[in-house]
């Protein structure tokens, strides 16, 4: 395992990253610094177990594929888990927790993962493309939160698309939220069956309800869905579904669920407009009424996050491209999150203006 200072004081990952970071820093002041710089990380799913933070990010690599709107240039092949006792403290980078070569059904693109703990076992949930080019969601298990994780031989039955996020409610019941449009293929799985010739973007109907993320209750062993995935409805203040053309508010990818003062907070990325947005509801199934933005656009194209509480403080984990200046090579960050008295979240600017 490697370790570095959680304030971003470790050596840069590469000389080019160092140069890009210095150039970017000359005209921008960042609210937070990267947690680690020895490897490139993104899409952080953070949890608090055993009194520590465990962060499950994507592991970005500098592959040969040109950038496109389907995210083909995100060529991740494995996962490393990060851990730290406190924000600002030493961050440990775990060894490879799971590699695509260990997953019998997976071919490539180990995108944003999440993790859960139940029954004395840690579960790593991950999307990957199968041999037919369709994203499916797999699960692997371990007795240690840092791994290594042993994958199941097949993906979760009935799973599709990307960005699994598993939330366990106060009653012990767990739910998986997932989905992503464009390269995430949600628009190619409208009926739960992959259509390789489907749209490359969305439903292409700006005046109709936008594509919605999915949720499914998990089985007791956390290895399967206990029900057919259903839509997660995101509505405006009048109770109307957000429209496909409402790119500032509609769901794109990066689902996350947390609970605060008895309310359910469903948060997500708007993708091509680069906001982290959220809605509030009274049930883990929704509907969720849109309430605003959590995070303004970061440096880089993608924005993906998690929200977790530790010792009475709430934290937003996110990522940007500060170190490299490249969309495909990102770095995980964290900043404190605050609520207003009415339960809404105070919007965060990733830059110090």
Beta strands, then each sheet from edge to edge (+ up, - down):
strand 1: 2-5
strand 2: 40-49
strand 3: 52-60
strand 4: 78-84
strand 5: 90-99
strand 6: 106-108
strand 7: 114-118
strand 8: 121-130
strand 9: 135-142
strand 10: 150-151
strand 11: 165-168
strand 12: 174-178
strand 13: 214-217
strand 14: 230-231
strand 15: 233-235
strand 16: 253-260
strand 17: 263-269
strand 18: 276-281
strand 19: 286-295
strand 20: 306-310
strand 21: 313-320
strand 22: 331-337
sheet 1: 1+ 5- 4+ 3- 2+
sheet 2: 6+ 8- 7+
sheet 3: 6+ 8- 9+ 10-
sheet 4: 11+ 12- 13+ 14-
sheet 5: 15+ 19+ 18- 17+ 16-
sheet 6: 20+ 21- 22+
end
